[in-house]
Amino acid sequence: MAACGWRCTFFGACKHGTLRTQPRFDEIAFARESTGIRNINQNDNMFKTVMLKPFLPSPAMPSFSIQTTPALRITLCCIALLSFSLTAFLQHAVATEPQLPTSVQWKSIRLHSVFHAEGGACGDLNGDKITDLIEGPLWYQGPDFKQVHEIAPAKTFPKSAYSDHFFSHVADVNRDGASDVIAIGFPGQTARLYINPGHDQLSDPQQVKHWEVSNLTGPVDNESPIFMDLIEGGLPELVCGSQSRYGYFQAGPDATQPWIWHPIAREGSCPHKFVHSMGVGDVDGDGRLDVLDRTKWWRQPKSLEGEPQWEEHQWADAAYGSGGAQICVGDVDGDGDADIVTSYNAHAYGLGWFEQADDGSFTKHDLMTASTDDFDHRVAFSQLHAVVLIDMNGDKALDIVTGRRHYAHGGHDPGGKEPPVLFWFENTKTKNGLHFEPRLIDGDSGIGVEVTVDDFNGDGKPDVLSASKRGLSVHFQTTPLTIPK
């Protein structure tokens, strides 16, 4: 997950807000604002007719009669059949029952529809103190993101293939005051460093060609490497697998030179480059960040002198799936300790949170499975290859952002050809415990291998960036951020 500031943290709420009012389900606005950039429009009338009308009280209808002909009857039958098919498709793709009301609304903008990368990032690249967006070899100048610039030669890939840009991260690596870009490609490849040519050159597109590039690391294994400040101080580390072990790449005195590999786990802990699931977080509450994989976690020692092997612990008694995406660590239930959120299978179904008990054990709570019959929300989608844990609505509870990775394996995975949806799951407390209500952000962007959540337009609310085989889409949160009473 690439986010400019908030990784598994609380999102600060406005101090002068008012109580959010929850609209009726049929009162929620679905209109999208018109902009100079092509909107990803939903047909509001069709949506309300097909999706909302079955769940709303029907007003009394006056009786009437109509004289039909054979041709008219055939036409009406065709319309009815088409309507039924469309209803079934939308219900299967998104949900079969209405979701609970929410005040959070979205404006989605499709910047383009071609496949460059499966991950993005954000940061101020040209020094104007306005957030820019990064998508693999391209960056989009804020605030409207209409001006597009090349970091490297931009390639377009068919959705049946793979890009050479999976993840992007922003950091001032050479300490010259301009943000550089670290790119991670196909699993097993080296991370690349793109040096920002400087704010003055970026302000004059005629001066800029492509950024200087060099290899930054050795092979980066695991399909969810984490760029995070694992070891306090200095640049963030790149936490991943390499040479069959888990560990991290760390910058040396000259951060533009190849970073140093520090293994933390036993030989064979990362058996191959396509391993799924990885995370970083303070599992035991000692103030130091630990490293997690699908079933284990490694405690960071008090001293790193002498390259010690980190102490290994089991957090999942048995494999809950074949491995998902990012493993997020945070206090999900508000009881003061660290819980875990992750997807179960990056190329199938399953999402859940794991509640930490006082003895350090974890209890699994399913949030979504392969069947729409397992939960009242009746939402089920597969290919959850990116997960972010963050407070989306300012209520100080950690929510989940995820979606379907479009055509992850050419559409051959379970549900691989179904609509590329993007959801956030709202964390609420009920008398029966925590409840995560799925909220649709968009039905035609999905995710790649990372999803970026940050405030792109400076209005104080987290927005979502999706770079995937469906192209590049930015989703702006449009409702006022307020404090619930």
URMOWO-V497108 format. One record per backbone hydrogen bond with DSSP energy under -0.5 kcal/mol. CO is the residue of the C=O (numbers start at 1). NH is the residue of the N-H. E is the energy in kcal/mol with one decimal. If there is no record, write none. Layout:
co nh e
CO NH E
CO NH E
//
This chain:
co nh e
1 3 -0.6
5 7 -0.9
6 8 -0.6
9 391 -1.0
10 12 -0.6
14 17 -0.7
21 23 -0.7
24 27 -1.7
24 28 -0.7
25 28 -0.8
38 110 -1.1
39 41 -1.3
42 44 -1.2
43 47 -3.0
44 48 -3.1
45 49 -2.5
46 50 -3.2
47 51 -2.8
47 52 -1.0
48 52 -0.5
48 53 -2.3
52 55 -2.0
53 56 -1.4
57 59 -0.5
66 68 -0.6
69 73 -2.8
70 74 -2.3
71 75 -2.2
72 76 -2.9
73 77 -2.2
74 78 -2.3
75 79 -2.3
76 80 -2.5
77 81 -2.6
78 82 -2.5
79 83 -2.6
80 84 -2.5
81 85 -2.4
82 86 -2.6
83 87 -2.5
84 88 -2.5
85 89 -2.3
86 90 -2.6
87 91 -2.6
88 92 -2.3
89 93 -2.4
90 94 -2.3
90 95 -0.7
105 478 -2.3
105 479 -0.6
107 476 -3.0
108 40 -1.1
109 111 -0.7
109 474 -2.4
112 472 -1.4
114 116 -0.8
115 157 -2.6
118 449 -2.7
118 450 -1.1
121 134 -2.8
123 125 -1.0
123 132 -2.3
124 179 -0.6
132 123 -2.0
133 140 -3.1
134 121 -2.0
135 138 -2.0
137 151 -3.8
137 152 -1.5
138 135 -2.8
139 141 -0.5
139 149 -2.7
140 133 -2.2
141 145 -1.6
141 147 -0.5
146 148 -0.6
147 141 -2.7
149 139 -2.6
151 211 -2.2
157 115 -0.5
158 161 -2.1
165 118 -1.9
167 184 -2.5
169 182 -3.0
171 173 -1.6
171 180 -2.4
172 175 -0.6
180 171 -1.9
181 183 -0.5
181 194 -3.0
182 169 -2.3
183 192 -3.1
184 166 -2.9
184 167 -2.3
186 189 -2.0
189 220 -2.2
191 216 -3.4
191 217 -1.0
192 183 -2.6
192 194 -0.5
193 195 -0.6
193 214 -1.6
194 181 -2.1
195 212 -0.7
198 202 -2.3
199 203 -1.5
201 204 -1.3
203 205 -0.5
204 207 -2.3
204 208 -0.7
212 195 -2.8
214 193 -3.1
216 259 -3.5
218 191 -0.6
219 221 -0.7
220 188 -3.0
221 241 -2.2
222 225 -0.6
226 228 -0.7
226 239 -3.4
228 230 -2.3
228 237 -2.9
230 232 -0.6
230 289 -0.5
237 228 -2.3
237 239 -0.7
238 249 -2.5
239 226 -2.4
240 247 -2.4
241 221 -3.4
242 245 -1.6
244 268 -1.4
244 270 -1.6
245 242 -2.6
246 264 -3.0
246 265 -1.5
247 240 -1.9
248 262 -2.6
249 238 -2.1
250 260 -2.9
253 255 -0.8
254 257 -2.0
260 250 -2.5
262 248 -1.9
264 310 -2.3
266 269 -1.7
269 271 -0.5
272 275 -1.1
273 222 -1.3
275 223 -2.9
278 327 -2.6
279 292 -2.7
281 283 -1.3
281 290 -2.5
283 338 -0.5
290 281 -1.8
291 298 -3.1
292 279 -2.1
295 315 -2.4
295 316 -2.0
296 293 -2.8
297 299 -0.5
297 313 -2.8
298 291 -1.8
299 311 -0.8
304 307 -1.6
311 299 -2.6
313 297 -2.6
313 315 -0.5
315 317 -0.5
323 346 -2.7
324 277 -0.7
325 278 -1.2
326 328 -0.7
327 280 -0.6
328 341 -2.5
330 332 -1.6
330 339 -2.8
339 330 -2.0
340 354 -3.4
341 328 -2.9
342 352 -2.0
344 323 -2.1
345 348 -1.2
345 384 -0.7
347 414 -0.7
348 383 -2.0
348 384 -0.5
350 344 -2.2
350 345 -0.6
351 367 -3.2
351 368 -1.7
352 342 -1.9
353 355 -0.6
353 365 -2.5
354 340 -2.1
355 363 -2.2
357 360 -1.8
361 357 -2.9
363 355 -2.9
365 353 -2.2
368 351 -1.9
371 374 -1.0
375 378 -1.2
378 96 -1.2
383 385 -1.9
383 405 -2.5
386 403 -0.5
388 390 -0.6
388 401 -2.6
389 8 -0.8
390 392 -0.8
390 399 -2.0
399 390 -2.2
400 425 -3.2
401 388 -2.1
402 423 -2.8
403 405 -0.5
404 406 -0.7
404 447 -1.9
405 408 -0.9
407 410 -1.5
409 412 -1.3
413 416 -2.6
415 418 -1.5
416 407 -1.1
419 421 -1.7
420 445 -1.4
420 446 -1.4
421 404 -2.3
422 441 -2.9
422 442 -1.7
423 402 -2.1
424 426 -0.6
424 439 -3.1
425 400 -1.8
426 428 -0.7
426 437 -2.3
428 435 -3.2
430 433 -1.7
433 430 -2.5
435 428 -2.9
435 437 -0.7
436 438 -0.6
437 426 -2.9
439 424 -2.4
442 422 -2.6
447 406 -1.0
450 448 -0.8
451 453 -0.5
452 465 -3.0
454 456 -1.1
454 463 -3.5
463 454 -1.7
464 475 -3.2
465 452 -1.8
465 467 -0.5
466 468 -0.5
466 473 -2.5
468 471 -1.9
471 468 -2.5
472 111 -2.5
472 112 -1.2
473 466 -2.9
474 109 -2.7
474 476 -0.6
475 464 -2.3
476 107 -2.5
480 482 -0.6
482 484 -0.6
//
